[in-house]
Amino acid sequence: MSKYISCFLLILVTFTLTAQDISISPYSSLGYGDKIFNHGASTFGMGGVSTSYLSPYGNEANFSNPAANNNLFYTTFSFEGAANFSRFADKQNESSRSSTYLSKVHLAFPMGLKFRGGIGFQPYSSVGYKAGIYDLESNPQKVNLYKGDGGINSLNAFLSYNINQNFAVGLRADYLFGKLKRNEVFSVQNTQLLTDYTYEDELKGFNLTAGLAFNKKVGVNQRFFAGATYGLGNKLKSTQSYQLSTYQLMSLGSAPINKDIIYEKSSNEDVKFPQQASLALSYGRDLKWLVGAQVDWEKTSELNFINQKHNSKDRLRLGLGGYYTPQFNSFRNYFQRVTYRFGGFYENMPFEINNQQINRYGITFGLGLPMGKSSDPSELNVGIEFGQQGTKENNLIKESFANLRLGFNLSDTWFQKRKYD
């Protein structure tokens, strides 16, 4: 027990104290950035179908739906890493970027027959972009450079209660905190001064998510699953600041000199965090196969950052996916015990740019690789997605991406009475 707690605390401290460069997309400049919460490696490979997902071996906690943990039989220490690769193109230029980061650390455990609990830490959203607009045909020529970084993190805990063998309820509390920084630099040919616009939003506060989970045996060995969640969309405390300044650069990459602050503004106010809801249905055969579908909705039109000047809509996402395990207890063939995952997704992003709706879609694959003997529930999970978002039309950017999740689930039995003969 102590080794799991020590590892959890060590990674958690490292996680919270180390700034990570996560997002690489220019579309993270909008709202609170790229949402990356709940993208665990298992359901990542299944198109994101997580709200109705119960680990078939009882060795993995579901933080997406806190109620969907009624078969969590083992204490599980889970940590994951991620790697993102993107290629960007407009009608004239192409470029590429990549990033790697630690994406999750969780500790979850059963507490008797009825209760399940867990604590964890993971990034919630991320801002990370660099872009430029070069107007070389105007006289004089003009350049706009855009840069953003930062993100929101989530320190979370859940508690679930099994009403009976079919129904469970749960609640997850997230303490959200972080800083979003966006910067725009404007310059004109043959002028010495650069104009700098800097926006910062520092946020912190709690958000609550309630969950319901249902499963029903059908026939001898098949089962129907349903799950639903609702996030309240609480208000976060926000310190928002804006600064307009001018300065000179002696050479490219040098420190600014003769900086003159023209205007500053700061405010302390509440930011309405979006309400969220999710509904998922799944059907499968115990320890063999599963197929499911999920709809996610987020009221992102409620976001009210002072520096956002775009048409904001609600986010809507559809995910489809499942898994197949040839023979979970095979002694002769390791690959018969491997879980093969598949899926796809389509998402209406919450913003319109130049009267163009931004959509995101892709396909996913994954593997659940047993890490020991057939009786050992520990597992290495791999999830991969290929997709794109945006378009080259209307002076926009098309992003093609390949993203990877790699997660370890180490399982043991705690809080259970042992009997000795």
C-alpha positions, 0 to 999 in steps of 0.5 A: 500500500505504501509504495502506491501512496508514495508514487502517487504523491511524488507524481502529483507534486511533480505534476502540480509544480511543473509547467507543461506545454500541452496544446499546439493548436491555433484553435486553442486561442479561443475560450478556455483553450483545448479541453483535454479532461477525461481523455483516459487511454482506455476510452480514448481508443473507443471514440471517447465513450466513457460515461457508460464505461465499466472496466470489464476486469474491475481494475480501472476507475471511471473519473468521467462518470463518478457513478460508473465504478460499481465494479471497481474491485481493486485499488488502482494507481493510474498514470498516463502520458500523452504525445500530440502531433499536428500539421497546419496548412492554409492555402499558401503555407504548411507547418507542424508542431508536437508536444508531450506531457503527463496527462493524468495521475489517479488513485482509486479504491473500493470501500466495502461493498457499497462505496467507491472513491478516488482522488486525482490530478490532470490538466483540464484545458490548455492554451498553446499557439504561435501564429502570424499574419503577414500583410506584405502587399500593403504599403507599408507592410504590416505584421501581426504575431499571436502567441498564447500559453497556459491552461486550467488544471483539475484536482479532483475527487469522486465518491460513488454509492451502489444502490444495488447491483444495477444502479449507482450514483456518484459525485465528483468535485473538481478544484480548477485553477490556472492561468491563461495568457494571450499576446498580440504584437503588431508592427508596421514597416519602417517604424521603430515601435512595436505595439503589444496587447497582453491579456491574462486570466487567472482562474480558480474555484470548484465545480461539481459533476453528478453521475448516474450509472445503470447496468442490466444483465441480458440473457446468459452473458450479455449486458446493457449499460447506460450512464449520464452526467451533469456538470453544474457550471459553477462560477470561478473566481477570476483575475483578468488583466489587460495591458497595451504597451509599445517598445523597441527591439534592437534585434530579433529575439532581443529583450524589449527596450524603451517600453511604455505602458499606454493603458492597463486594466484589471478586474476581479470578477466571476467567470461562469464555467459552462454547464455540461451534460453527457449521455451514453448507452452501451451493449456487450458480452461480458469479458468479450466485446462492447459497442457504445455511443455517447453524446456530450453537450457543453454550454460554452456560450456562457463563457465571458472572458474580457478579451474574447470577441467572437461568436460563441456557441454550445459545444456538441460531440458524438462518439462511437466505439467499442472493444473486443477481447478474443479470450481474456483467460488464454494461457497459451496465446498472449495476444488472445488476452489483449483488448482491441479498441476502436471508435470515432467522433465528430464534434461541433466546436463552440466557435465560428470564425469568419462566419465559418463553423469549426468542426473536429472529427477523427477515428481512434484505435487502442490496445489493452495490454495485460502486464502480468499473468492472467490473474493479474489485473494490471494493464498497459493501455494505448490509445491513438486518434487520427483526425482534423479540425478547421478548414483552408477556406475563409482564410482559416487553418486546417489542422491534421493531427495524430495523438497518442495516450499511454497509460499504466493501471497498477492494481492491488487489493486494499480495505478488504478483510482477509480470512486465514485458516 
